[in-house]
Amino acid sequence: MSTSLRQRLRAWVASPSYPWVSGGALTVFAAVELVVVPRHSLVIALGVLLSAATLAWRHVRPAVAALSAGAALLSFAAGADLYIAATVSGLVACYTLGRHRVAHPALLAGIGSVLSLAVNVWHIASWHPRSYTFDLLAEWFVLTVAIVAAVAVGDAVRAREETRRERAAAQLRLLAMERRQAAAAERAAIARELHDVVSHSVSVIAVQAESATYTTPDLSPQAREGFQQIARSARASMAELRRLLGVLRTGPEDRTGTTPQPTLDALGELIAQHRSVGGEVELRISGDRVELPTSCELSAYRIVQEGLTNVRRHAPGAHAVVEIDYRPDRLAVRIADDGPGSPGVVHSGHGLAGMEERATLLGGRLTASPGPDGGFLVEAEIPW
């Protein structure tokens, strides 16, 4: 049986129409069987039909399956023959009782065993009043084994589905936790990078304000004091930045000095690195190149960097196209490839979570999905 056919059958079995269709079909079969095999009493006919018909409600009211199993045993107790429809109905009913855990499986098996013994004793008393031999108890043994097996299978299926649901829920929780950790790590990286950028800018302000008091001799005392105050405030701000954001440094080498952060001017080197490892990439730039805020250029660079990394990781050998569009109020970034696509990356990729975090922190947005013509597509818009 193919996987798609098996999946369709499972979907149909789980649908609300399945119990009604199967219960109705079994009822029709029971009626035909009663007509073909006319040796039955009214009690047997009612038991067989009731056992089959009540199965239609087994998903809505699982406890009704107990009535179906009792009717099947009643029809067998009233006659020497166990009809096929009653047999199937009784087993399905016992399976349903175990599947929906109407009662504890041990209790269900015990009640089934007692009822089977009652049916067997009734048969012995009716047709063999003086022959209480162990051979006649074989009927009780077979019925008990069938009932216990049906209940056990139903309970096993229930346990397996609960385990599957718990595993799926645990995977979702783990995925959510990993995404939160990835977002937190990306925020830490952004904070480190912004610390470098802001520290450099503030240090320039401090140096320029302090040097202005020496390079401009005709400053008034008030202006000179104002420049000194600007320099002191800038240095105090740098110290505060180091205290608040310096703890996010990952290594001792990061705690000394500031590191120049890449901008969109470094895309050429990034493209060259991608090509040097065998990747095919095309860079397209549209719009008038304007000087953007450092945070915008840094985030756009990191998005392109992560996008090309994903191409190498999930679609090696694919042709990638990087598009940078300078618009009047925002920067549009697009990374597309013609590889086979990786739908799972949309849900579990930590790199994509970090890219989305970067765009969101700047008031932009990022989408990642399989491309319309195949491959994978990442689109981001960053306002400035």
Stockholm file with secondary structure:
# STOCKHOLM 1.0

chainA/1-384         MSTSLRQRLRAWVASPSYPWVSGGALTVFAAVELVVVPRHSLVIALGVLLSAATLAWRHVRPAVAALSAGAALLSFAAGADLYIAATVSGLVACYTLGRHRVAHPALLAGIGSVLSLAVNVWHIASWHPRSYTFDLLAEWFVLTVAIVAAVAVGDAVRAREETRRERAAAQLRLLAMERRQAAAAERAAIARELHDVVSHSVSVIAVQAESATYTTPDLSPQAREGFQQIARSARASMAELRRLLGVLRTGPEDRTGTTPQPTLDALGELIAQHRSVGGEVELRISGDRVELPTSCELSAYRIVQEGLTNVRRHAPGAHAVVEIDYRPDRLAVRIADDGPGSPGVVHSGHGLAGMEERATLLGGRLTASPGPDGGFLVEAEIPW
#=GR chainA/1-384 SS CCHHHHHHHHHHHHSTHHHHHHHHHHHHHHHHHHHHSCCCCHHHHHHHHHHHHGGGGTTTCTTHHHHHHHHHHHHHHHSSCCCHHHHHHHHHHHHHHHHTTSSCHHHHHHHHHHHHHHHHHHHHHHHCTTCCCGGGGHHHHHHHHHHHHHHHHHHHHHHHHHHHHHHHHHHHHHHHHHHHHHHHHHHHHHHHHHHHHHHHHHHHHHHHHHHHHHHCTTCCHHHHHHHHHHHHHHHHHHHHHHHHHGGGCCSGGGGSSCCCCCCGGGHHHHHHHHHHTTCEEEEEEESCCCCCCHHHHHHHHHHHHHHHHHHHHHSTTCEEEEEEEECSSEEEEEEEECSCCCHHHHHHCHHHHHHHHHHHHTTCEEEEEECTTSSEEEEEEEEC
#=GC SS_cons         CCHHHHHHHHHHHHSTHHHHHHHHHHHHHHHHHHHHSCCCCHHHHHHHHHHHHGGGGTTTCTTHHHHHHHHHHHHHHHSSCCCHHHHHHHHHHHHHHHHTTSSCHHHHHHHHHHHHHHHHHHHHHHHCTTCCCGGGGHHHHHHHHHHHHHHHHHHHHHHHHHHHHHHHHHHHHHHHHHHHHHHHHHHHHHHHHHHHHHHHHHHHHHHHHHHHHHHCTTCCHHHHHHHHHHHHHHHHHHHHHHHHHGGGCCSGGGGSSCCCCCCGGGHHHHHHHHHHTTCEEEEEEESCCCCCCHHHHHHHHHHHHHHHHHHHHHSTTCEEEEEEEECSSEEEEEEEECSCCCHHHHHHCHHHHHHHHHHHHTTCEEEEEECTTSSEEEEEEEEC
//
